[in-house]
Amino acid sequence: MITERKPKNIFTQGPIAASFIADSIQKHNTKTNIGGHSIFLGQVRADVIEGNTVKAITYTAYEEMALEKMHLIREEIFAKYPLVCMHVHHSLGTIAAGEICLFVFTSSAHRKAAIDACNEVVERLKAELPIWGKEIFEDESYQWKENK
């Protein structure tokens, strides 16, 4: 029997707390069919651009479209890789340098599927989701961030 997955809200207001990440990992200890996890954590960097240091990034999104697109990506990833589960959390709002803004967590019976799926999810959401970052500099000036 195939169960249809429902769209999940991937957005979190503010930074993603280390305690939330640890709790997410801990909850998987009862899933004994999992042999490997892969985790990607995106952190705001204090880049120096033309002598000005980034102190934060303010993330905004076209949420409805982003959630629909993430649901399609999720379905395609589950069809391509033998995953047990996948979790994606992306921050909205202002996230200071050093704080976590993206948490992708994939689990499978074997490590290769978990690692490959995690990498593909990160690359696809960076390329395909309508999420924008405005880099805020220490002098309060800003520029729109280019996704790389």
N, C-alpha and C positions, 0 to 999 in steps of 0.2 A: 504494500500500500504506500503510495506517494503522498506525503503530507505537504500541503501548500504552505509556504512560509509567508507570513504577513510582513508588510513593510515595517521596519523598526526605526524609531527616532534615534539618529546617531548623534544629535547635537546636545552639548552640555554648555550651560552658561558658565563662563569663567574657566580657569585652568582645571585640568584633570588631576585630581589628588592622588598621591602615591598610595594612600590607604585604599582608595577605590580600585586601583590597579592590583594591589596585593590581595584584596578581597575577591576580585574577579578570578585571579589565579587559584586561590584557596578553594573556591567553590567547585573547582574541577577535580578535586582529589577523590571524589566518589565515582567519577566516570572512568571505570577501569578498562574500557575499550580504547582509551586514548593512550598512545605511546609517545607522542611528540606534540609539543606546542611551539609556535613561533610568535614572537611579540615584536612589534615595532612601536617605538615611542618617539614622537616628534616633539622637539623642544625648541622654543624660541631662542634664536641666537642673538647675541649682542654684536651684530655685524657693524663694521665701521665703513661708512660709505662717504667718500669725499670728506673725510675728517670728522664726520658726525656719527655718533654711536646710536644704534637702535636700542631703545629702552623697553619697547613693547610692540606687539602687533595687535591691531583691532581686527577681528575676523567678523565678516558679515556673509550672509548666504541668501540665495533665493531658495528658501527652505523647502517649499513644496516640490519644486523641480529637483532639487538635490536629493530629497528622500525618494522620489520616484526613480531617479537614475541610480541611486545606491541600491535600491531594491533589485533593479535589473542586473547590476554588477554582481550582487550577492547571488542571485539565481544562476547566473552564468558561471560563477566561481564554484558553486556547489555542484553544477553539472560537469565541470571540468576536472575537479579534484575530489578525492574521497574524504571529505572533511566530516568530522563529528560535529564541530561547531565553529562559528566565526562571530566575533564581536568587533564593532567599529564605533569609536567615540571621537568626535571632533569638537573642539571648543568654538564657542562664539563669544563675542565681547572682547575686552582688552586683556591680553595675556602678557605678563612681564617676561623679560629676558630671563632664561633659566627655568621657566615653568613649562609643563607639558601641555601641548595643544592637540596632540593626536595619539590615539591608542588603538592599535589594530592587533587582534589576538585570534590566531587560528589554531585549531586542534585537529589531529588526525591519528589514525592507528600508527602511522609511520611518519618520521620527521620530514622526509623529502616533500610530501604533499603539503604539510603544514607550512614549511618554509617557502615553497614555490607559490602557494596560494597567498600567503601574507605579502610577499614581494609584489605580486600582481595586483592585489587589492590596493596597496599603497600607491603604486604607479598609476593605476586607473583613476583612483579618486582624485589624485593631484591633477590629472589631465582632463577629467570628464565632469567633475562636479562643479556647479556654479557657487564656489566659495572664494571669497576675496579677502586678502590681507592688506591692511594699511599699516605700514611701518611708521611708528612714532619715534622720533629722535629725541635725544636728551634736551635739545634746544626747543622742543615742542613743534618743530616742523614735521612734515610727514611726506610720504610718497607711497603709491600703490605698489605692492610687492608683486614681482613676477614669479610665477610658479616654475620651479626648476626641478 
